[in-house]
């Protein structure tokens, strides 16, 4: 018996589609490429890329879920709060599309 996936299920489990969605999203792309070489905090990314802090945190969460970035280190500020530094798992990207499939 062959199970045919509906478009909603395909979108949910299609990793290539998720990666492409993040790369086509301008803010996600700016975040990804700003943390390729040096890990940064969400506030540093926000200030550097001129993206609102709340949007930066939301995009970071979705990029973490997609495994495109990782938490590189944790530190504590002078108030004792945890500061998280994020880094991109992507060093370089080459996308080829053939027969309408990435």
C-alpha positions, 0 to 999 in steps of 0.5 A, a space after each residue: 500500500 502506497 501512502 500519498 502525502 498531502 501538500 501539508 505533510 510534504 511541507 512539514 517533512 520536506 527539509 529542502 523546502 524548509 531550508 529554502 524558505 529560510 534562505 529566501 526570507 531576507 531577515 533569516 538570511 541576514 542573520 545566517 550570514 552575519 554569524 558565519 565566522 563569529 558567534 553573536 548574541 541576538 542583541 548584537 545581530 539585531 543592532 548590526 543587521 537593524 532588525 527588531 530584537 523581537 523579530 531576531 529572537 523569533 527568526 533565531 528560534 526557527 533557524 534553531 529548529 531547522 538546525 541551520 544555526 546552533 548555540 555556540 556558547 553561553 555566558 553570564 552578564 553582570 546581572 547573572 542572566 544567561 547570554 547565548 551566542 549563536 553561530 551558523 552551521 552554513 559556511 557556503 551555499 550552492 543551490 541547483 534546481 533541476 526538474 523543479 526540485 531542489 
